[in-house]
Amino acid sequence: LLNAAETNLGILEAAPAEIVPIVAASDPAECTECHADVHEVWQDSPHANASLGENFLDAYAASGQPSYCMSCHASGYDPNTQRYVFEGVVCSTCHVLDEGAEHPPGPMPIASSSEACGRCHSGEHSPEYNEWLVSDHSNFNVDCVDCHVAHDNSLRLGGINETCADCHENAMNDEIHMGEDMNCVDCHMTRIEDEGAVVHHTMFFDPQTCAECHGNIHDLQSDPTRNLSVEEQQVVAQMETEITSLEEKAETNLQSGIVGGAVGALVLVIFLFIAVRLGRMR
């Protein structure tokens, strides 16, 4: 049943039973008999509420309620009638039953490739798949489901850093950033205000990402040790003193080398001059 918010916004009504959608969809309630635990997790997920979430309803109304939104935000959407069967993304959207088979006993394997996710998570509105295509994750065949759990849209290993560390363990040794209790996505997946999708699946970052914490480059260079502890500042001061001493020695050695080289060159010129004169006298 449509809730009051949908009715007030004039969102398309669910299709009556006699309408057969172009994209077949199965009632998720039928799955609860065997998969009650999964259904319980799914029903509170962004997938289950893709057509009911407040952010979507606001964006849907603001954009004039285009019916094609429901091809991804609802299930069993029929472009000919512009109606759909079930709210949200249901089990049969990702779990595909072989044609003519029955479940059970026939299996319903999940469409686990990134291309399957890209049917909805692509394009200007939700560009995750497009970004993934140009990332190193794509180059190394790391698919969406290697990091994400579709049932509740959570990360497979719980936390962000735990998930990343499964492959990028050495990066966790970055004492400077990880010592500040930062997450990998703080730099590699910068958020964009008022953006429906979690963008930046390229995992790239630009100087603006650094500036969000470090300010502009002039502030950064004016006092680069201001956030160090007293002990750390003492170590830096000692190292700077040693560097200055080495620079002075290098300059002295360079000057001595230049003078020595000049004297040697002068002696060589005199020697050649005398040798030439003696040769002529003979």
Buried (B, 14 or more C-beta within 10 A) or exposed (E): EBEEEBEEEEBBEBBEEEBEBEBEBBBBEBBBEEBEEBBEBBBEBEBBBBBBBEEBBEBBBEEEBEBEBBBBBBBBBBEEBBBBBBBBBBBBBBBBBEEEEEBEEEEBEEBBEBEBBBEBBBEEBBBBBBBBBEBEBBEEEBBBBBBBEBBBBBBEBEEBBEBBBEEEEEBBEEEEBBEEEBBBBBBBBBEEEEEEBBBBBBBBBEEEBEEEEEEEEEEBEEEEEEEEEEEEEEEEEEEEEEEEEEEEEEEEEEEEEEEEEEEEEEEEEEEEEEEEEEEEEE
